[in-house]
Amino acid sequence: MAFDLDPGLDLDSTPTRHALYRQRLANTRRFMSSLDIPVMLVRDPFNVRYITGATNMTVFNLIVPARYLLVFADGPVILFDYLGGEHLSVGLPTIDEVRIARGLSHVSSNGLAAAESAAMAGEIASLVLAHCGEIGTLAIDSFPFAAADALRGEGFEISDADVLMSRTRRVKLPLEIAYMREAMHRTVGAVRQMEAELRPGMTENEVWSRFVGAFVAGHGEVVSTRLLESGPNTFPYFQECGTRVIEDGDLVCLDTDAIAFESCSVDFSRTFLAGDGPGRPAQRELYRRAHEQLLHNVSLIGPGVSFEDVARNSWPVPEEHRSSRYYCVGHGLGMVGEYPNLPFYTPGVPYPLDDVFEPGMVFCVESYIGSASSGEGVKLEDQLLVTETGVEIMNDYPFEERLLAH
């Protein structure tokens, strides 16, 4: 697989974007055919975006089932969009028809979810009969119960579209990798700006806003978490940013968790040291261990390497940190966090994933080392592209030298 495209390729241009959308649709249909899935109905906005390039109020549509997409392996692609949003997909080469979506939740249907779901299912059944000649298997993703029941009531045998789409999105297309690299470049710039403005006396929210503002200015779409924490908020992990005032000498952790340019996710983590002074010995030891864990686990990954081998050979987290370690070795990435989610190996327990890394997969290696005694923690993470010969670290971002110093 060739990962390096023409460096002069204009990724902001309509022709290049449309080429990406057409390639993703073809890839989706290839997997539909290989898995013998003649038709699929999806509402997850990232599935819709992947298949067609069409977007409309992503966060809202994650919450409310307000639009959905019908895809035939051999037939049309029909987008059912939010009322008033039909014009947003005009000109996309991946969509053959746009219709108005039904409200499928209690709120969006004004309390008539069962009736609206029945009407939706009837319309889908009519289209499937017209293009397939029979009602059979229909792969769907995260539709409400009433909608799934209504589709079964029309005679469909329901299967899980998430299985299909995770396989479809697992190995990135060469053009998709070009967009992911550009998304990374823009997000790294936003983190650099945030780090340059980080000062003791700022609140966590103020520092995080410097990242988000620069990120959005670079055509970033949404940051899916608020994982910036400082000082005592760095232990245990997963405390999101708030009003705490950052003090001189605090550790400050950032996990980007960013859905960036063209809905490509960027996910890497760094821990900074607030102020101009040196790190304390306990801070340096935490950082050294997190850094060692990260580099060791990155070195295990490559094409053909099994997930189990990576988990078995991963850096042994010392007992004192084990209860607060990150919950997995790492995870796949694409438009969002994707397959695989690589758990740690537990001796005597069969490993749940019988699979290997392939060229074109993007994988994030996680490291968190926290200490209950010092009340601090260090979060590091690198985003990798698996190549034919090894891995490429996609995030060109330095480590904190003051915390690596002996």
Buried (B, 14 or more C-beta within 10 A) or exposed (E): BEBEBEEEBEBEEEEBBBBBBBBBBEBBBEBBEEBEBBBBBBBBBBBBBBBBBBBBBBEEBBEBBBBBBBBBBEBEBBBBBBEEBBEBBEEBEBBEEBBEBBBBBEEBBEEBBBBBBBBBBBBBBEBBEEBBEEBBBBBBBBBBEBBBBBBEEBBBEBBEBBBBBBEBBBBBBEBBBBBBBBBBBBBBBBBBBBBEBBEBEBBBBBBBBBBBBBBBEBEBBBBBEBBBBBBBBBBBBEBEBBEBEBEEBBBBBBBBBBBBBBBBBBBBBBBBBBBEEEBBEEBBBBBBBBBBBBBBBBEBBBBEBBBBBBBEBBBEBEEEBEEBBBEBBBBBBBBBBBBBBBBBBEEEEEBEBEEBBBBBBBBBBBBBBBBEEBBBBBBBBBBBBBBEEEBBEBBEBEBBEBBEEE
